Amino acid sequence: MPRFRFASVGDNCIDRFLPPVSQSLVGGNAVNVAVQLARLGQSAAYFGAVGEDADGVRTRQTLEANGVETARLRICPGLTAYTDIEQTPVGDRIMVFEEFGVCAGYRPSESDLAVLEAVDHVHIGWMDDGGALRRRLAARGVSVSQDISVNASLENLGVEGLSVAFASAGARGKRAETMLRDMLEGGARCAVVTCGAEGAIASHRSERAEIDIARVQVVDTTGAGDSFIAGFLAAFIASRPLAACMEAGRDCAAITCTHVGGFPQQPSLL
């Protein structure tokens, strides 16, 4: 697959898996996507903020160990974000508590924006900027994607101008189809809805694709959707057919389900 320049902007966090797992790992939508793109052989940079604490150091070191460029990672006074997670017996996760820390209020600087406007594709994770970055990049003709399912506030949920809009539904059916339609009608050029154990659906121009999941022994589903995004984007930016993009996303997500966390790393004990 050709190598492109990707940037991922927004959230990072320490995923703290509560007992009985009792481990913590580096994660977050934007971080997971950046790492998975790098693992696929793409050039990936991460733009976001971490605290002046041990978790901030850990996040930076983990990104760099996975080949992600961190020159634009901002280190700020305060806490690195964290998420407390409970895991069900079948590997699904429940977000019990989220502390956004210094991720809240993060905005790329003008020099950051100049870099972002020059890459092949920008993926936006959780941000509380009311869609300002999405609108700025789209107005400059930058290829942009965002996972709207990681944002809870309505003011952050716009899709107008997105090259690819991602969302998550629990299953296929009316809700998933409505989400797909709403994203396209809202101005996204391509829309993808992941449907948990029932695969995913997507639409782009005259193409529509549906795909089932790959059958693997599930250990943990944390970050599987982020991995799907990375696999899909690497194929999409290479102008592969929509069905091939879906397959690339599925295969990347399947690997992530075979281990704890959004990508392979050495966990810390809680």
C-alpha positions as CSV (number, residue, x, y, z in Angstrom):
1,M,0.0,0.0,0.0
2,P,1.4,3.5,-0.8
3,R,2.7,5.5,2.1
4,F,0.9,8.8,2.9
5,R,1.2,11.5,5.6
6,F,-1.5,11.3,8.2
7,A,-2.1,13.4,11.3
8,S,-4.4,12.6,14.2
9,V,-5.7,15.3,16.4
10,G,-7.4,15.3,19.8
11,D,-7.9,13.0,22.7
12,N,-5.4,10.8,24.5
13,C,-6.0,9.0,27.8
14,I,-4.8,6.4,30.1
15,D,-7.2,3.5,29.9
16,R,-7.4,2.2,33.5
17,F,-9.0,-1.3,33.4
18,L,-10.5,-2.0,36.8
19,P,-10.3,-5.4,38.6
20,P,-10.1,-8.1,37.7
21,V,-8.0,-6.9,34.8
22,S,-6.2,-4.3,37.0
23,Q,-4.0,-2.8,34.2
24,S,-3.6,0.6,32.6
25,L,-2.6,1.3,29.0
26,V,-2.2,4.3,26.8
27,G,-5.2,5.0,24.5
28,G,-7.8,7.5,23.2
29,N,-9.4,7.7,19.8
30,A,-6.8,10.0,18.2
31,V,-3.8,8.2,19.7
32,N,-5.1,4.7,18.8
33,V,-5.7,5.8,15.2
34,A,-2.2,7.4,14.9
35,V,-0.5,4.3,16.3
36,Q,-2.5,1.9,14.1
37,L,-1.7,4.0,11.0
38,A,2.0,3.8,11.9
39,R,1.7,0.1,12.5
40,L,0.3,-0.2,8.9
41,G,3.4,1.5,7.6
42,Q,2.0,5.0,7.2
43,S,3.6,8.3,8.3
44,A,1.6,9.3,11.3
45,A,1.9,12.4,13.6
46,Y,-0.1,13.1,16.8
47,F,-1.4,16.5,17.8
48,G,-2.8,16.8,21.3
49,A,-2.0,17.7,24.9
50,V,-0.7,15.7,27.9
51,G,0.0,16.7,31.5
52,E,3.3,17.3,33.2
53,D,2.9,14.0,35.0
54,A,4.2,10.5,34.7
55,D,1.2,9.5,32.5
56,G,2.1,12.3,30.1
57,V,5.7,11.0,29.8
58,R,4.3,7.5,29.4
59,T,2.0,8.6,26.6
60,R,4.8,10.4,24.7
61,Q,7.2,7.5,25.0
62,T,4.5,5.0,23.9
63,L,3.7,7.0,20.8
64,E,7.4,7.4,19.9
65,A,8.0,3.7,20.5
66,N,5.3,2.9,17.9
67,G,6.7,5.2,15.3
68,V,4.3,8.2,15.7
69,E,5.8,11.7,15.4
70,T,5.3,13.7,18.6
71,A,6.9,17.0,17.7
72,R,3.5,18.7,18.0
73,L,2.6,17.0,21.3
74,R,1.9,19.8,23.8
75,I,2.9,19.3,27.5
76,C,0.7,21.3,29.8
77,P,0.4,21.9,33.6
78,G,-2.3,19.6,34.9
79,L,-3.5,16.0,34.6
80,T,-3.2,13.7,31.6
81,A,-6.6,12.4,30.7
82,Y,-7.8,9.0,32.0
83,T,-10.7,6.6,31.6
84,D,-11.9,4.0,34.1
85,I,-13.1,0.8,32.3
86,E,-14.9,-2.2,33.5
87,Q,-14.8,-5.3,31.3
88,T,-17.6,-7.8,30.7
89,P,-17.0,-11.6,30.6
90,V,-17.2,-11.5,26.8
91,G,-14.6,-8.8,26.4
92,D,-16.9,-5.8,25.9
93,R,-16.0,-2.7,27.9
94,I,-18.0,-0.2,29.9
95,M,-16.7,3.3,30.4
96,V,-17.3,4.0,34.1
97,F,-15.6,7.4,34.4
98,E,-13.7,9.9,32.2
99,E,-11.4,12.7,33.2
100,F,-10.4,14.7,30.1
101,G,-7.6,16.5,31.9
102,V,-5.6,18.8,29.7
103,C,-7.3,17.5,26.6
104,A,-10.2,19.7,27.5
105,G,-9.7,23.0,25.8
106,Y,-6.8,21.9,23.6
107,R,-6.6,23.8,20.3
108,P,-3.9,23.5,17.6
109,S,-1.7,26.6,17.3
110,E,-1.4,28.5,14.0
111,S,1.9,26.8,13.4
112,D,0.2,23.4,14.1
113,L,-2.5,24.3,11.6
114,A,0.1,25.1,8.9
115,V,1.4,21.6,9.3
116,L,-2.0,20.0,9.4
117,E,-3.0,21.8,6.2
118,A,0.0,20.2,4.4
119,V,-0.6,16.5,5.2
120,D,-2.6,14.0,3.1
121,H,-5.3,13.3,5.7
122,V,-6.2,14.5,9.2
123,H,-8.3,12.4,11.6
124,I,-10.0,14.2,14.5
125,G,-10.8,12.4,17.7
126,W,-12.5,13.9,20.7
127,M,-12.3,17.7,20.8
128,D,-14.5,20.3,22.5
129,D,-13.9,23.0,20.0
130,G,-17.5,23.1,18.5
131,G,-16.2,21.8,15.2
132,A,-13.8,24.7,14.6
133,L,-10.9,22.5,13.5
134,R,-13.1,20.5,11.2
135,R,-14.4,23.6,9.5
136,R,-11.0,25.3,9.2
137,L,-9.4,22.3,7.5
138,A,-12.4,21.5,5.3
139,A,-12.4,25.1,4.1
140,R,-8.7,24.8,3.1
141,G,-9.4,21.7,1.1
142,V,-7.8,19.2,3.6
143,S,-9.1,15.6,3.6
144,V,-10.6,15.2,7.1
145,S,-12.3,12.4,9.0
146,Q,-13.9,12.3,12.5
147,D,-15.5,9.8,14.7
148,I,-18.6,11.5,16.0
149,S,-19.4,8.7,18.4
150,V,-16.6,9.8,20.8
151,N,-18.2,13.3,21.3
152,A,-21.2,13.6,23.5
153,S,-22.0,17.3,23.2
154,L,-24.2,18.3,20.3
155,E,-22.1,21.4,19.5
156,N,-19.2,19.1,18.6
157,L,-21.1,16.7,16.4
158,G,-21.2,18.4,13.0
159,V,-20.1,16.4,9.9
160,E,-20.2,19.1,7.2
161,G,-17.0,19.1,5.1
162,L,-15.8,15.7,6.3
163,S,-14.2,13.4,3.7
164,V,-15.2,10.5,6.0
165,A,-17.5,10.5,9.0
166,F,-17.5,7.6,11.3
167,A,-20.1,6.6,13.9
168,S,-20.9,3.6,16.0
169,A,-24.2,1.7,16.4
170,G,-24.9,-1.3,18.5
171,A,-26.2,-3.4,15.6
172,R,-27.3,-3.2,12.0
173,G,-30.8,-2.1,11.4
174,K,-32.9,1.1,11.4
175,R,-30.7,3.0,13.8
176,A,-27.5,2.3,11.9
177,E,-29.2,3.2,8.5
178,T,-30.5,6.4,10.0
179,M,-27.1,7.4,11.2
180,L,-25.6,6.6,7.8
181,R,-28.2,8.7,6.1
182,D,-27.9,11.6,8.5
183,M,-24.2,11.9,8.1
184,L,-24.5,11.9,4.3
185,E,-27.3,14.5,4.4
186,G,-25.3,16.5,6.9
187,G,-22.5,17.0,4.4
188,A,-20.1,14.1,4.8
189,R,-18.8,12.7,1.5
190,C,-18.4,9.2,2.9
191,A,-20.1,7.8,5.9
192,V,-19.3,4.6,7.9
193,V,-21.2,3.1,10.7
194,T,-19.6,0.3,12.7
195,C,-22.2,-2.1,14.2
196,G,-20.4,-4.0,16.9
197,A,-20.5,-7.8,16.4
198,E,-22.7,-7.3,13.3
199,G,-19.9,-5.6,11.2
200,A,-20.2,-2.3,9.5
201,I,-22.0,-0.4,6.7
202,A,-20.8,2.4,4.5
203,S,-21.7,4.7,1.6
204,H,-19.6,6.8,-0.6
205,R,-20.9,8.4,-3.8
206,S,-22.6,5.6,-5.7
207,E,-21.0,2.9,-3.7
208,R,-22.5,1.0,-0.7
209,A,-20.7,-1.7,1.2
210,E,-21.6,-4.0,4.1
211,I,-19.2,-6.2,5.9
212,D,-19.3,-8.8,8.7
213,I,-16.7,-9.0,11.4
214,A,-13.7,-11.4,11.2
215,R,-14.1,-14.3,13.7
216,V,-11.4,-14.2,16.3
217,Q,-11.0,-15.1,20.0
218,V,-12.1,-11.8,21.6
219,V,-10.0,-10.7,24.6
220,D,-11.0,-7.1,24.7
221,T,-12.9,-4.8,22.3
222,T,-11.3,-1.5,23.5
223,G,-9.9,0.4,20.5
224,A,-11.4,-2.0,17.9
225,G,-13.4,0.9,16.4
226,D,-10.3,3.1,16.3
227,S,-8.3,0.3,14.6
228,F,-11.1,-0.1,12.0
229,I,-10.8,3.7,11.3
230,A,-7.1,3.4,10.7
231,G,-7.4,0.4,8.4
232,F,-10.2,2.0,6.5
233,L,-8.4,5.4,6.1
234,A,-5.2,3.9,4.9
235,A,-7.1,2.1,2.1
236,F,-9.5,5.1,1.4
237,I,-6.7,7.6,0.9
238,A,-5.1,5.1,-1.5
239,S,-8.3,5.4,-3.5
240,R,-9.2,1.7,-3.0
241,P,-12.8,0.6,-3.6
242,L,-15.2,1.0,-0.7
243,A,-15.5,-2.7,-0.1
244,A,-11.7,-3.0,0.1
245,C,-11.6,-0.1,2.6
246,M,-14.1,-2.0,4.7
247,E,-12.1,-5.2,4.6
248,A,-9.0,-3.3,5.6
249,G,-10.8,-1.8,8.6
250,R,-12.3,-5.1,9.6
251,D,-8.9,-6.9,9.5
252,C,-7.2,-4.2,11.6
253,A,-10.1,-4.2,14.2
254,A,-9.9,-8.0,14.4
255,I,-6.3,-8.0,15.5
256,T,-7.0,-5.4,18.2
257,C,-9.7,-7.6,19.7
258,T,-7.1,-10.3,20.4
259,H,-5.3,-8.3,23.1
260,V,-6.1,-5.8,25.9
261,G,-6.1,-2.2,24.9
262,G,-6.1,-0.3,21.6
263,F,-2.7,-1.6,20.4
264,P,0.0,-3.9,21.8
265,Q,2.0,-2.4,24.6
266,Q,3.4,-3.2,28.0
267,P,0.6,-2.5,30.6
268,S,1.2,-1.0,34.0
269,L,-0.5,-2.6,37.0
270,L,-3.1,-0.6,38.9
